Amino acid sequence: MQQRISLAIVLVTAFGLFLGLATAATQPGPKAPAWSHAFDLKCRKSDEPKFTEKTKTYGMEVFRDENNGKGIYIIETGVLGAVGDLNDFKGTNVKGRPPSWMHGLDLKVRPAGEDSFAKAKVFGLEIFRDENTYNWLYICEGGAFSVAGGAKGFTAPTPSPKAPKWVHGLDLKVRKGGDKSFDKAKLWSIEIFLDENSGNLIYICESGAIAIVPGFKDIATPTAKAKAPAWLHGLDLKVRKGGQPDFDGQTKTYGLEVFRDDNNGNLIYISETGSLAVVPNKASLKAPTEKASQPKWTHGLDLKCRKFGQPNFDKNVQPFGIEVFNDENTGCTVYICETGAITAVPK
């Protein structure tokens, strides 16, 4: 396999150059994100049949990245979700409506390397619609979530919800930041399910991370003669902590791998923490990537997220550091949080 692309020197140099240019006022600096709205999401555990006072509730904030128009969702656990736009959100048309609960699902995930589901862990998921943007929101019991457009027109709650259908499974190896070989790579198990209630495909990792892709309502389940994933390339991405102005020798580096699910053409980004992002319609990309180019760092963001029960942004609400990159090899924009959580959307 091709060696990982290292960004340590490139990032420090690029960021230093950026600061110099900004100081000289020869070009504008990055724009601050625009806060859109916020809400709380409840998620039951797999053994929790009803919502109760003990059901875990998470705080979520929604922003527009004014540098590229992307919509960014962030939850109090430091997990990210991105959409291509926020339904043309301009800071004036969002009413702050609460989300609508659609239905719940239980998904089984096998440990990496296991063919049988005998030792599978069961995760509880809840499905909501953001009534301000009509985006789907899938949240897992550990606080990981995924967001995608296309929820408008569905009835809430889902009438007579159907159980998920298993599609196929994948095992993906991921190196830590700085590792050149796969000798010590972590093997992560991924299961893919079809939510027949929405037509969304759900990728769920044994870490509890999830990613959803709309538009798969008519696929056959399970996948006949499922193919192994195709590895494209690996990335090292540096990410500063919230409030940290410069990249330095202590800045955390996370390893990411990029795969294609050759059963449907979806592109899978997975970080060393087991965080997932899936981008559809990338079947034409060659694997492995020929002469992989370094991702282009574009800007950084600090995003604050209140915990459930926190009414205001105050000094106790600490920002999460976010870095934004363009992966020129795939045409995707990748967001990475200081927690190691990732999300990706077409550039």
Rosetta blueprint (number, residue, H / E / L):
1 M L
2 Q L
3 Q L
4 R L
5 I E
6 S L
7 L L
8 A H
9 I H
10 V H
11 L H
12 V H
13 T H
14 A H
15 F H
16 G H
17 L H
18 F H
19 L H
20 G H
21 L H
22 A H
23 T H
24 A L
25 A L
26 T L
27 Q L
28 P L
29 G L
30 P L
31 K L
32 A L
33 P L
34 A E
35 W E
36 S E
37 H E
38 A E
39 F E
40 D E
41 L E
42 K E
43 C E
44 R L
45 K L
46 S L
47 D L
48 E L
49 P L
50 K L
51 F L
52 T L
53 E L
54 K L
55 T L
56 K E
57 T E
58 Y E
59 G E
60 M E
61 E E
62 V E
63 F E
64 R E
65 D L
66 E L
67 N L
68 N L
69 G L
70 K L
71 G E
72 I E
73 Y E
74 I E
75 I E
76 E L
77 T L
78 G L
79 V L
80 L E
81 G E
82 A E
83 V E
84 G L
85 D L
86 L L
87 N L
88 D L
89 F L
90 K L
91 G L
92 T L
93 N L
94 V L
95 K L
96 G L
97 R L
98 P L
99 P L
100 S E
101 W E
102 M E
103 H E
104 G E
105 L E
106 D E
107 L E
108 K E
109 V E
110 R L
111 P L
112 A L
113 G L
114 E L
115 D L
116 S L
117 F L
118 A L
119 K L
120 A L
121 K E
122 V E
123 F E
124 G E
125 L E
126 E E
127 I E
128 F E
129 R E
130 D E
131 E L
132 N L
133 T L
134 Y L
135 N E
136 W E
137 L E
138 Y E
139 I E
140 C E
141 E L
142 G L
143 G L
144 A L
145 F E
146 S E
147 V E
148 A E
149 G E
150 G L
151 A L
152 K L
153 G L
154 F L
155 T L
156 A L
157 P L
158 T L
159 P L
160 S L
161 P L
162 K L
163 A L
164 P L
165 K E
166 W E
167 V E
168 H E
169 G E
170 L E
171 D E
172 L E
173 K E
174 V E
175 R L
176 K L
177 G L
178 G L
179 D L
180 K L
181 S L
182 F L
183 D L
184 K L
185 A L
186 K E
187 L E
188 W E
189 S E
190 I E
191 E E
192 I E
193 F E
194 L E
195 D E
196 E L
197 N L
198 S L
199 G L
200 N E
201 L E
202 I E
203 Y E
204 I E
205 C E
206 E L
207 S L
208 G L
209 A L
210 I E
211 A E
212 I E
213 V E
214 P L
215 G L
216 F L
217 K L
218 D L
219 I L
220 A L
221 T L
222 P L
223 T L
224 A L
225 K L
226 A L
227 K L
228 A L
229 P L
230 A E
231 W E
232 L E
233 H E
234 G E
235 L E
236 D E
237 L E
238 K E
239 V E
240 R L
241 K L
242 G L
243 G L
244 Q L
245 P L
246 D L
247 F L
248 D L
249 G L
250 Q L
251 T L
252 K E
253 T E
254 Y E
255 G E
256 L E
257 E E
258 V E
259 F E
260 R E
261 D E
262 D L
263 N L
264 N L
265 G L
266 N E
267 L E
268 I E
269 Y E
270 I E
271 S E
272 E L
273 T L
274 G L
275 S L
276 L E
277 A E
278 V E
279 V E
280 P L
281 N L
282 K L
283 A L
284 S L
285 L L
286 K L
287 A L
288 P L
289 T L
290 E L
291 K L
292 A L
293 S L
294 Q L
295 P L
296 K E
297 W E
298 T E
299 H E
300 G E
301 L E
302 D E
303 L E
304 K E
305 C L
306 R L
307 K L
308 F L
309 G L
310 Q L
311 P L
312 N L
313 F L
314 D L
315 K L
316 N L
317 V L
318 Q L
319 P E
320 F E
321 G E
322 I E
323 E E
324 V E
325 F E
326 N E
327 D E
328 E L
329 N L
330 T L
331 G L
332 C E
333 T E
334 V E
335 Y E
336 I E
337 C E
338 E L
339 T L
340 G L
341 A L
342 I E
343 T E
344 A E
345 V E
346 P E
347 K L
